[in-house]
Amino acid sequence: MSLSPKQSLKEELVELDKKHLIHPTSNMKQLQENGPTFIFTEGEGIYLKDIEGRKLIDSLSSLWNVNIGHGRKELAEVAKEQMEKLAFTSIFNNWSHEPVIRLAAEVAKWTPGDLNATFFTSGGSESNDTAFKTVRHYWKIKGQPEKKKIISRKLSYHGVAMGATSATGIEQFHTFTTSLAPDFHYVDSSVDSLKELIEKEGADTIAAFISEPVQGSGGVNLPPEGYFQEVRKICDENNILFIADEVICGFGRLGTNFGIEQFGVIPDIITMAKGITSGYAPLGGMVISERIQKELIDKTEGNFWHGYTYSGHATAAAVALKNLEIIKNEKLIENVNVVGKQMLEGFKWIQEQNSNVDNVRGMGLLGAISLEKASNSAEPIGPKIVAKALEKGLICRSVIYDGQDTLAFAPPLIINTNQMEDMIAIVNESIQAVK
């Protein structure tokens, strides 16, 4: 019996994938045994469709990033128009172009306080590496080169470039390689832990503290009450710069322009990516305060010796401008606050229905459901719930770092109340089916 064209295409792609493609953060043996879990072909709104025709709710916005949803033709049209005119040119040596200039000015309208100058990158890892190099350069030109240590939080995720990996507070990313960059330190999510480390290492050796407003990949962990207000105060008292990693939380995810605004503080630096283009083009950035910018201008001799080929990519910048326009015009941040409240209420309802749900939490459209383990040695059930949800038409994510058993959610900012009801119903059904 001959295969249909669709089956034949799938088999061809599976074999090519297994032979030639190394997948990020994936099990290599599983790929060889089972092939790719999905081969996606289309996306529309909050849905993805795979090569077999299955339609699935994308409740994690793919990688926390497709904020305006899939299949937005407006962005494709902008990209085509820009590519036909000027797809790319370098912005090294003070060269420039209109899309990146307009985008830098637009980002300054979104950021809190006086964070008004942006260095563009290709993504979040590069943004954080840029911030680490910049703060060390900043202290060097101010005559304090010994201030080079970076403090981050356990269970934080800051990317996989060498500096970003070293700042990430998740053990598996450290044990994967044989060497980490020096001068990175980690604290528990308590003010006392931060104070103790500063006292131990010496404030005169510490360049910056970095944190996600809400930890994403580490398990959607909200900070303790008043945490960031105290962190801001401690950084000021000890002459330490405060970096907010807004790669996930930025551009509306938590219900404000940037997530740190939920906590009433202004950082010295913001790092960003993901939501600035909603995944339609690779782009990230580091935004610094006017105070830091002035010091860099006044005290840097010669060039600012840092840059990526695709810093300020013209097509990506044009896509970002259109993406931010859509977020504003469609009032998506207002939608986040309405549907985000519905999501958290739905999670609380799920907790009432299921005795094995230990904790639920969320802010805006970033939420989590933590599951109880029968014992410390018991297998986590989150992965089984994820598999059951897939059968029912929902993509979600399981987080099992550091003994957790958590389901994580970050649906596109365009999700409506009816679609949220569907998502909550499938999650509840999947938990009950596995229980």
C-alpha distance (Angstrom), angle and dihedral (degrees) to the residues before:
residue distance angle dihedral
M1 . . .
S2 3.78 . .
L3 3.80 122.2 .
S4 3.79 121.5 -111.8
P5 3.82 116.0 -111.9
K6 3.82 89.7 -105.0
Q7 3.82 93.3 50.7
S8 3.79 90.9 45.4
L9 3.80 91.2 51.2
K10 3.79 91.3 48.8
E11 3.81 93.0 50.9
E12 3.79 91.0 48.8
L13 3.81 92.5 50.1
V14 3.81 93.2 46.1
E15 3.80 92.4 54.2
L16 3.80 93.2 45.0
D17 3.80 90.4 48.6
K18 3.81 93.4 50.4
K19 3.80 92.4 48.1
H20 3.79 102.7 41.2
L21 3.83 112.6 19.0
I22 3.81 127.6 80.8
H23 3.81 108.5 -161.6
P24 3.81 121.8 -145.5
T25 3.83 117.5 -115.5
S26 3.80 91.6 -2.9
N27 3.81 138.0 125.3
M28 3.81 107.2 -101.4
K29 3.82 94.8 -161.8
Q30 3.79 92.0 51.1
L31 3.80 90.2 53.3
Q32 3.80 91.6 54.8
E33 3.80 92.0 46.8
N34 3.80 100.1 42.2
G35 3.79 108.0 13.4
P36 3.82 122.1 -132.4
T37 3.82 114.1 -22.9
F38 3.80 90.9 -134.2
I39 3.76 136.7 7.7
F40 3.79 102.3 -159.7
T41 3.79 120.0 -153.3
E42 3.81 107.1 170.7
G43 3.77 142.3 19.5
E44 3.79 130.5 -164.2
G45 3.77 125.6 172.4
I46 3.81 109.5 -46.0
Y47 3.82 92.0 -15.3
L48 3.80 135.8 91.4
K49 3.81 125.2 -164.8
D50 3.80 123.7 -155.5
I51 3.78 133.3 -151.8
E52 3.81 91.1 -90.7
G53 3.80 91.1 56.0
R54 3.81 96.7 -106.8
K55 3.83 113.7 151.2
L56 3.79 114.5 -148.5
I57 3.81 135.4 -177.3
D58 3.81 107.3 -119.6
S59 3.81 98.5 -142.2
L60 3.81 94.0 171.9
S61 3.82 97.3 50.0
S62 3.83 83.9 -117.8
L63 3.84 96.7 -79.8
W64 3.83 98.3 3.1
N65 3.80 87.6 -80.9
V66 3.82 117.6 89.5
N67 3.81 91.4 90.5
I68 3.81 99.0 160.2
G69 3.80 93.1 42.2
H70 3.78 133.6 -111.5
G71 3.79 128.9 -56.8
R72 3.81 100.8 27.0
K73 3.77 104.2 166.9
E74 3.81 92.0 -166.9
L75 3.79 90.2 70.6
A76 3.79 92.6 46.5
E77 3.80 89.7 52.6
V78 3.81 92.6 49.3
A79 3.81 91.2 48.6
K80 3.82 91.5 49.5
E81 3.79 92.3 48.6
Q82 3.81 92.7 48.8
M83 3.81 93.7 44.7
E84 3.79 91.4 52.5
K85 3.80 90.4 51.1
L86 3.83 103.9 34.0
A87 3.80 118.1 -18.8
F88 3.80 95.1 178.6
T89 3.74 144.2 -9.6
S90 3.79 129.9 163.5
I91 3.80 121.6 -101.2
F92 3.83 91.6 -160.6
N93 3.83 117.5 119.9
N94 3.83 90.5 29.5
W95 3.80 93.5 -64.8
S96 3.81 111.8 145.8
H97 3.79 146.5 174.1
E98 3.78 136.0 -152.7
P99 3.84 101.5 -104.5
V100 3.81 94.2 55.8
I101 3.81 92.6 44.1
R102 3.81 91.2 50.3
L103 3.81 91.4 46.1
A104 3.80 94.3 50.5
A105 3.82 88.9 51.5
E106 3.82 91.0 47.5
V107 3.81 93.9 49.7
A108 3.82 88.6 54.2
K109 3.82 88.0 60.0
W110 3.82 90.5 56.1
T111 3.80 100.3 45.0
P112 3.81 123.9 86.7
G113 3.79 124.8 -114.9
D114 3.79 117.7 -10.2
L115 3.82 98.1 -29.2
N116 3.77 93.4 131.9
A117 3.83 110.7 139.8
T118 3.82 123.3 75.6
F119 3.79 134.0 -162.5
F120 3.83 107.9 -162.0
T121 3.81 126.3 -139.4
S122 3.81 137.5 170.2
G123 3.82 96.6 -103.1
G124 3.79 150.0 -26.8
S125 3.80 99.9 -65.1
E126 3.79 90.7 53.3
S127 3.81 90.5 45.8
N128 3.80 92.2 55.9
D129 3.80 94.0 43.2
T130 3.81 87.2 51.1
A131 3.80 90.7 52.2
F132 3.81 92.8 50.0
K133 3.80 92.5 50.3
T134 3.80 91.7 44.4
V135 3.81 96.6 51.5
R136 3.80 90.8 48.6
H137 3.81 90.1 49.3
Y138 3.82 89.1 47.1
W139 3.80 93.3 56.6
K140 3.79 91.4 41.7
I141 3.82 93.7 57.2
K142 3.80 89.2 45.2
G143 3.80 89.1 59.7
Q144 3.82 96.6 -103.9
P145 3.83 104.7 103.2
E146 3.80 91.2 155.5
K147 3.84 88.6 70.5
K148 3.81 96.4 90.0
K149 3.83 108.5 116.5
I150 3.80 119.8 112.8
I151 3.81 121.3 -151.0
S152 3.79 120.9 -157.0
R153 3.82 135.5 166.3
K154 3.77 128.6 -99.1
L155 3.83 111.6 -102.4
S156 3.81 89.7 24.1
Y157 3.80 118.7 134.8
H158 3.80 119.5 -151.3
G159 3.82 103.8 159.9
V160 3.79 141.0 -86.1
A161 3.81 107.0 -85.8
M162 3.81 110.5 109.7
G163 3.79 96.6 -93.4
A164 3.80 93.2 37.5
T165 3.82 91.7 49.4
S166 3.78 89.7 49.8
A167 3.82 90.7 52.3
T168 3.81 92.9 47.6
G169 3.79 110.6 102.4
I170 3.82 97.4 -151.9
E171 3.80 114.6 107.2
Q172 3.82 97.9 -143.6
F173 3.81 91.6 63.2
H174 3.80 90.0 53.4
T175 3.80 98.5 47.0
F176 3.83 91.9 48.9
T177 3.80 91.2 75.0
T178 3.80 133.9 40.0
S179 3.78 100.2 -127.3
L180 3.79 137.3 33.1
A181 3.77 128.7 -163.2
P182 3.82 113.4 -92.3
D183 3.81 127.3 -112.0
F184 3.81 99.2 41.8
H185 3.81 119.1 128.1
Y186 3.80 133.7 -179.1
V187 3.79 133.7 -145.7
D188 3.78 135.8 -170.7
S189 3.79 116.8 -107.5
S190 3.79 93.3 -90.8
V191 3.77 132.6 101.6
D192 3.81 90.9 -131.7
S193 3.80 91.5 56.7
L194 3.81 90.5 53.9
K195 3.80 92.8 47.3
E196 3.81 91.9 49.3
L197 3.81 93.2 51.0
I198 3.80 92.5 48.4
E199 3.80 90.0 50.5
K200 3.80 91.7 47.3
E201 3.83 97.4 46.8
G202 3.79 97.9 31.8
A203 3.80 124.3 -113.8
D204 3.80 89.5 -115.6
T205 3.84 89.1 67.5
I206 3.83 97.8 47.8
A207 3.81 120.7 91.3
A208 3.79 102.6 178.8
F209 3.78 150.1 -12.8
I210 3.83 117.1 -135.6
S211 3.78 129.1 -165.0
E212 3.78 141.6 158.2
P213 3.84 109.8 -122.2
V214 3.82 86.6 -128.4
Q215 3.79 116.5 11.8
G216 3.80 109.1 -117.8
S217 3.79 116.3 -178.2
G218 3.80 90.9 26.6
G219 3.81 90.2 68.2
V220 3.83 109.2 -69.4
N221 3.80 92.0 -81.2
L222 3.80 117.9 -178.8
P223 3.81 117.3 -147.2
P224 3.81 121.1 -108.9
E225 3.81 116.4 -91.6
G226 3.81 111.1 -75.6
Y227 3.82 92.2 3.6
F228 3.79 100.2 131.3
Q229 3.80 94.1 43.1
E230 3.81 87.5 57.4
V231 3.82 92.1 43.8
R232 3.80 91.0 52.8
K233 3.81 90.1 50.4
I234 3.83 92.8 47.7
C235 3.82 92.0 48.7
D236 3.80 91.2 50.3
E237 3.81 92.9 48.0
N238 3.82 91.9 49.8
N239 3.81 99.7 39.8
I240 3.83 92.2 -115.0
L241 3.82 123.0 144.8
F242 3.80 118.0 -123.5
I243 3.82 117.0 -139.3
A244 3.82 118.9 -166.8
D245 3.81 110.9 -155.2
E246 3.81 100.3 -146.9
V247 3.80 96.4 167.7
I248 3.83 90.5 120.5
C249 3.80 101.9 17.4
G250 3.81 98.9 47.5
F251 3.80 128.5 99.1
G252 3.79 98.6 31.8
R253 3.80 106.0 -43.7
L254 3.83 93.7 124.9
G255 3.80 95.8 36.4
T256 3.82 97.6 -92.8
N257 3.81 130.8 76.8
F258 3.80 89.4 -98.9
G259 3.78 125.4 14.7
I260 3.80 96.7 -126.4
E261 3.82 88.3 65.7
Q262 3.81 87.6 72.0
F263 3.80 87.2 69.6
G264 3.78 99.3 46.6
V265 3.80 99.3 -117.9
I266 3.79 135.0 112.7
P267 3.82 118.4 -139.4
D268 3.80 125.2 -148.8
I269 3.81 92.4 -125.1
I270 3.80 134.8 20.8
T271 3.79 122.5 -159.7
M272 3.79 117.2 -159.5
A273 3.81 145.7 170.9
K274 3.85 132.4 131.7
G275 3.82 102.6 58.6
I276 3.80 95.6 42.0
T277 3.83 88.9 78.5
S278 3.83 99.4 11.6
G279 3.80 86.5 -125.1
Y280 3.81 94.8 -62.8
A281 3.82 90.4 118.6
P282 3.82 132.5 8.0
L283 3.81 108.3 -100.2
G284 3.78 138.6 140.9
G285 3.75 139.3 156.4
M286 3.78 152.8 -172.4
V287 3.81 117.9 -124.3
I288 3.81 118.0 -161.3
S289 3.78 133.5 -168.3
E290 3.79 121.9 -102.5
R291 3.81 88.6 -112.9
I292 3.81 92.3 58.5
Q293 3.79 91.8 42.0
K294 3.82 90.8 53.8
E295 3.82 91.8 50.6
L296 3.81 90.6 49.8
I297 3.79 91.9 49.5
D298 3.80 95.0 45.2
K299 3.80 99.7 41.8
T300 3.82 108.0 29.5
E301 3.79 109.9 101.1
G302 3.79 112.2 -149.2
N303 3.79 120.7 -22.2
F304 3.79 131.5 1.2
W305 3.81 90.5 -117.2
H306 3.78 99.6 -147.9
G307 3.80 131.4 88.9
Y308 3.79 146.0 129.3
T309 3.79 126.5 -135.9
Y310 3.79 89.5 -116.6
S311 3.82 98.3 42.3
G312 3.80 103.3 136.8
H313 3.83 95.6 5.1
A314 3.81 106.5 -163.9
T315 3.81 97.7 -138.1
A316 3.81 93.2 43.6
A317 3.81 90.2 49.4
A318 3.81 91.8 51.5
V319 3.81 90.2 49.5
A320 3.81 90.7 48.8
L321 3.80 91.9 52.5
K322 3.80 91.2 53.0
N323 3.80 91.8 45.0
L324 3.82 92.4 53.3
E325 3.80 89.8 46.3
I326 3.82 89.7 55.3
I327 3.82 92.7 48.8
K328 3.82 89.2 53.6
N329 3.81 99.6 39.5
E330 3.79 94.8 46.0
K331 3.83 91.2 45.2
L332 3.78 90.7 -128.4
I333 3.80 94.7 162.4
E334 3.80 88.8 57.7
N335 3.81 87.2 50.4
V336 3.81 90.3 51.6
N337 3.79 90.3 58.5
V338 3.81 93.3 49.5
V339 3.81 99.8 42.6
G340 3.80 92.5 34.5
K341 3.80 89.4 60.8
Q342 3.82 88.7 49.3
M343 3.81 90.3 50.6
L344 3.81 93.4 52.6
E345 3.81 91.9 46.1
G346 3.80 88.3 49.7
F347 3.81 91.0 51.5
K348 3.82 89.6 50.9
W349 3.80 88.5 52.0
I350 3.82 89.4 50.6
Q351 3.81 88.7 52.1
E352 3.81 89.9 53.8
Q353 3.81 90.7 51.0
N354 3.79 96.5 47.9
S355 3.79 124.9 52.1
N356 3.81 91.5 -162.3
V357 3.83 92.6 62.7
D358 3.79 104.9 99.9
N359 3.78 103.0 179.6
V360 3.81 141.7 -1.8
R361 3.77 127.2 -163.9
G362 3.75 142.2 162.4
M363 3.76 149.3 156.2
G364 3.77 120.9 -156.4
L365 3.80 108.3 -35.3
L366 3.79 95.3 -23.0
G367 3.79 113.3 94.1
A368 3.78 146.8 149.1
I369 3.79 143.8 -160.1
S370 3.81 116.3 -151.7
L371 3.79 118.7 -155.1
E372 3.78 128.5 -148.7
K373 3.77 119.4 -118.6
A374 3.80 120.1 -137.0
S375 3.81 87.2 -134.1
N376 3.78 139.2 -14.3
S377 3.79 90.0 -95.4
A378 3.80 95.4 46.6
E379 3.80 120.0 116.8
P380 3.82 112.9 -106.0
I381 3.79 112.7 -106.3
G382 3.82 95.6 -155.9
P383 3.82 93.8 91.3
K384 3.81 90.1 52.1
I385 3.80 90.7 50.9
V386 3.81 89.8 49.7
A387 3.81 89.5 52.7
K388 3.81 91.7 48.8
A389 3.83 91.1 48.1
L390 3.81 89.5 53.4
E391 3.80 89.2 56.1
K392 3.79 87.7 53.8
G393 3.82 94.5 48.3
L394 3.81 104.5 -94.8
I395 3.81 130.9 115.9
C396 3.81 113.3 -152.9
R397 3.79 135.9 150.5
S398 3.78 136.0 -115.1
V399 3.82 120.8 -147.0
I400 3.80 115.3 -161.2
Y401 3.82 101.9 160.7
D402 3.80 117.4 135.5
G403 3.81 94.7 7.5
Q404 3.81 94.2 -53.4
D405 3.78 123.8 142.4
T406 3.78 102.8 -163.7
L407 3.79 139.2 151.4
A408 3.82 113.3 -145.3
F409 3.81 128.1 -155.8
A410 3.81 135.2 -173.2
P411 3.82 108.9 156.1
P412 3.81 121.6 -172.5
L413 3.79 114.1 -76.8
I414 3.82 89.3 -118.3
I415 3.82 93.9 65.4
N416 3.81 112.0 127.6
T417 3.80 130.7 -146.3
N418 3.82 94.8 -98.6
Q419 3.79 92.0 50.9
M420 3.81 90.1 47.6
E421 3.81 89.1 53.9
D422 3.81 89.0 53.6
M423 3.81 91.1 49.6
I424 3.80 93.7 49.6
A425 3.80 92.1 46.8
I426 3.82 92.8 52.0
V427 3.81 92.2 47.6
N428 3.80 91.1 51.3
E429 3.81 93.1 46.6
S430 3.81 90.8 48.6
I431 3.82 93.7 50.9
Q432 3.78 90.8 49.2
A433 3.79 92.8 46.9
V434 3.79 92.0 54.1
K435 3.81 94.4 41.3
